[in-house]
Amino acid sequence: MSSVGTDADLVRALKERAGANDSLVYAHRVYAETAALARRHGLAAPRAALEIGPGVNLGSLFCFAASGVSALSAADVAPLPAAPPLFYETLREYLLATEGFSWWRAWADPASAAASFPSLEAFPSAAALLGRIDHRSGVSSEALPFEDERFDLVYSVAALEHVPDPGGTAAEMRRVLAPGGLAIHEIDLKHHGAADPLKFLEWDDGEWKKRATFYGGDLSLSEILGGSFGGEIFCNRLRRDDWLAVFRGAGFSVEAAEPVVLLEEARVRPDRLAEPFRGRPVEELRVLSLRVVARRV
């Protein structure tokens, strides 16, 4: 018998893994949410997609490849770590079970081979799907190594808060997007190194720059996630309205700006924060994670 005894056990296991960056469940969640938002905003079938800051694996781009997108790229300041053995092979199997595409029945029931379903062997191998992804490391998001108007989708999860030049990053995203293309980004606005999510807003810019270390180079995402780095990770500390201004200033039309995580109002206490955060509205300071959908105009 399987170690997952019931469907309820399976759901609990999936929920536990959905928030782990190194998990295939997390990779599929990022893909599914991004693809759903793109469809909602009129992009049902991306021609070419770029992920900024994929981190520990190329899982979400792998999912886009499995869905049929053939031109896929990734840009990150840090090298891509080696994936665990069989990670992508297992992700391929997971996609067959959860997404199905047109191969699901053959995957679930080998006896259905006589029916008019596509042959399971026709589904691309893990190596073939990975081969569709052009990963560039040591790349700044303010200087993307791609030609103008190459993509119709640029996305990221928990990456843009780390860029030192948000305006330059937004301008580059607009440059590489085709007219009408979408930028879909989930931005983490919390302090990454403290239980208090607004702790890093207590320091002025000079103090924060002395404390914080930039991600990339000698500091890898694996060190951060593994807990071996005990310092402060650089975040640009932009708040919700700052990000909306950045996108609009770069030539985007903001189509949606959805708070994903909100802090309890009683915990905000603007009086303890440094300027310019002290004067911000409580409703803006409460936003700890923001999902933005912006269109290149």
Secondary structure as GFF3:
##gff-version 3
##sequence-region A 1 297
A	DSSP	alpha_helix	7	17	.	.	.	ID=ss1
A	DSSP	alpha_helix	24	40	.	.	.	ID=ss2
A	DSSP	beta_strand	48	52	.	.	.	ID=ss3
A	DSSP	alpha_helix	59	66	.	.	.	ID=ss4
A	DSSP	beta_strand	71	76	.	.	.	ID=ss5
A	DSSP	alpha_helix	87	98	.	.	.	ID=ss6
A	DSSP	alpha_helix	104	108	.	.	.	ID=ss7
A	DSSP	three_ten_helix	110	114	.	.	.	ID=ss8
A	DSSP	three_ten_helix	120	122	.	.	.	ID=ss9
A	DSSP	alpha_helix	126	130	.	.	.	ID=ss10
A	DSSP	beta_strand	133	137	.	.	.	ID=ss11
A	DSSP	beta_strand	151	157	.	.	.	ID=ss12
A	DSSP	three_ten_helix	160	162	.	.	.	ID=ss13
A	DSSP	alpha_helix	166	176	.	.	.	ID=ss14
A	DSSP	beta_strand	177	188	.	.	.	ID=ss15
A	DSSP	three_ten_helix	199	202	.	.	.	ID=ss16
A	DSSP	alpha_helix	205	211	.	.	.	ID=ss17
A	DSSP	beta_strand	212	213	.	.	.	ID=ss18
A	DSSP	alpha_helix	221	226	.	.	.	ID=ss19
A	DSSP	beta_strand	232	233	.	.	.	ID=ss20
A	DSSP	alpha_helix	240	249	.	.	.	ID=ss21
A	DSSP	beta_strand	252	262	.	.	.	ID=ss22
A	DSSP	three_ten_helix	265	267	.	.	.	ID=ss23
A	DSSP	three_ten_helix	270	272	.	.	.	ID=ss24
A	DSSP	three_ten_helix	277	279	.	.	.	ID=ss25
A	DSSP	alpha_helix	282	285	.	.	.	ID=ss26
A	DSSP	beta_strand	287	296	.	.	.	ID=ss27
###
